[in-house]
């Protein structure tokens, strides 16, 4: 698995990452969502640089323009709810993409231990397509591995890009162990060192779903 940390290079992405972490700015849920959309668009643009392109003739009002456009069939998949703004930002770039949505949650038991439950998946086929799997945060990595296996059951994407703006070191190690395939690339914007006993990322940003759409029962 290849790992690309866009946060290592100074760009406007770092400003948006800083704002989604900032407790003062987090009070404005609309700005939080917009920042995640901006972040999604940046990741999509960076991914677009390594897609497969071919020349095409485009008819203009005055003649024929030769343009290079990508040929990949793309499926953008996100885990509800936190992945939705990120998904929207990437869809603004890859506007002809197919889309997949996964409902997954942590089911806690004793001693703060939990299992990941996937209750619902809506997805097109991913065979030989470019799969972009987006989630705002990569904590333990278990939900992303289960989601990947769920989406790719009986399907083999041509390449999978996993996009997580904020990732934990433990989560990256888990993905590297369970998704060792050469055809998987992990894109992150920041890597945090610590997970709490409840597997929350520190410093992280809190609950991205609640910050974007309001607290849940």
N, C-alpha and C positions, 0 to 999 in steps of 0.2 A: 504494500500500500504506500503510495506516495503522499507526502504531507506538504502542503503549501500554506505558509503563514503570511498573509498579506499585511498583517500588522507590523511586520519587521521592516517594511518600507514605508517611510513617511508619506501619507496622502490624506485626503479629506476623509477617508474611511476611519482613520484614527479619531477624528473629531466626532463622528457619528457613534463610534464605539464608546467614547468618553461620555457622550450625552445619554445613551441608554443606561449607563451605569450610575449616573448622577441622581441622587435622591431628590434634589430640588426639581430637576427637569422631569423626573419620572412622574411628578404630580400631574403633568399634562399628558393624559393618555393618548390624545391625538398626535402630539409631537413624538411620543414614543413609537407609535405605529408608523408614522411617516419616516422616522429615522431607520426603522427596520426595513421599510420599503427601499429607502436609499441604499442601505447596506446590501439588500438583495440585488439591486440593479448593478452595483459595483461588482459583486461576485459573478453575476451573469456575464458582464462585460469581460471580466478576466477569463472566464471559462470559454467565451466565444473565440478567444485568440488561439485556442488549440483544437478547434473543431476542424472538420474536413471541408475544404472549399473547392469550388470549380468555377470557371468563367462562364458567364451567361450573357446573352444579348438582350438588352432592355430597350424597348421602343420609347423614345421621347417624342414630344411634339415636333422636334427638328431633325431627328435622325435616330441612329442606333448607338447606344452606349454599351461598352463592354464592362461588365461588373463581375466581381468575385463575391459569391454568396455561399453560405454554408449549406451543406447537403444533409446534415444529420437530422434524423427523426428524434425529437426530444420529448421526454416525459418528465414533468416537474412534479415531485411528490412531497407532501409535507405532513407533519404530525400535528393534529389538532390539539389545542388552539394556538399555541405559541408560534407555530410555523407559518400561520396564515399571512401576516404582513410581509414576511421575508419572501414567501411564495409569490405574493402579488408583485413585489419589486422585480423579481426575476422574470415573471410573466410579462411585465412591461417591456423587457428586452427580447425575450423569446416568445413573442406574442402568438405564434402559430403552434405552440407546444400543446401536447396533450397533458392532462392533469390527473393526479392521483391524490387521494386524501385518506389518512389513516387515523382512526380514533384509538388512542392508547393511553393508559394511565398506570400509575403505581398503586398496587394493592398492598397496603402495609399489614404486617403481622406483628409478632412479638419482637421486642428488642430493636425496634426501628428497621427490621428487615422487611424487604418488599419484593414482590414479583411484578413483572410487567404484563399487563393484560391488554390484548388487542381485541377490541369488540367489533370493529367495522373497518372494512377496506373497500374503497371504490377506485379501481385502477384499470387502465387499458393494458394490453399486453406490453411487455418490455423487451421481448426478444429482438436482439440486434439493434436496439435503440440506445440512445444516450439518456441514461437515467440520472436525474439530479434530485437527490434526496436532501431536503432542507429541514433543519430544526434550529431554533435560535440558540440553544445551549446543548453542549455535549458534556453530561455529568459522568455517569457510570459507563455509558455506551451501550447498555443492555437493550434499551428500547430501539436504538438505531439498528443494531444487529438483527433483532427480531423483525423489525420493519423491512429491512433489506431482504431477509429470507422469505418473508411473506410476499413481497412484491416480485421476487425472482423465482418463486416456486414454479418449476417447469418452464422457466424463461431464463435466458442468459443475455443480459444487456451487452451491447458492444463495449460500453464503458460506463462506469458509475462515478458520479461526482457527489460527494457528501459535503454539504455546506453548513457549517456551524460557526457563527460569528464569535462565540465565546466557548472555549473548550477547556476541560480539566486535563491535567497530565495523565491521571488515571484512566479517563475515558479514552484518550488517544491510545494508550497502551492496550486497552481492552479491544478497541477496533483493530489495531495492528495484529493482535493475536487471533481474533475471530474472523477477520476479513483480510487475509494475507494476499489476496489476489492482486496480480499486477494491474488488473483493469479497474482498480478502485483508487480514486484520488480524494483525499480529505482536504478541504479548504477551510481555514480558520482565520479569524481576525485578531484573536488574543488567546494566550494559553495561561491558565491560572493553576497554581501549584496544589491548592488544598481542596479537599472535600470534607464536609462535616459528617457527623455520625449519621445524619439523615440523608447523606449524599447530595447536599447542596454545595454548589461551587462557591469558593471564597477567593477573592472578593466578589466575583460574579456580578449579578445585578438583581437578584431576587427572583420572583415568579414572573416570568415573561408573559404568560397567558393572562394573569391577573392584571399586570401593568398595562397590557394592551386592551383588554376587554372588560375589566372589572373583576372584583373578587367573586369566588364561587362559594357555594354552600359546603 
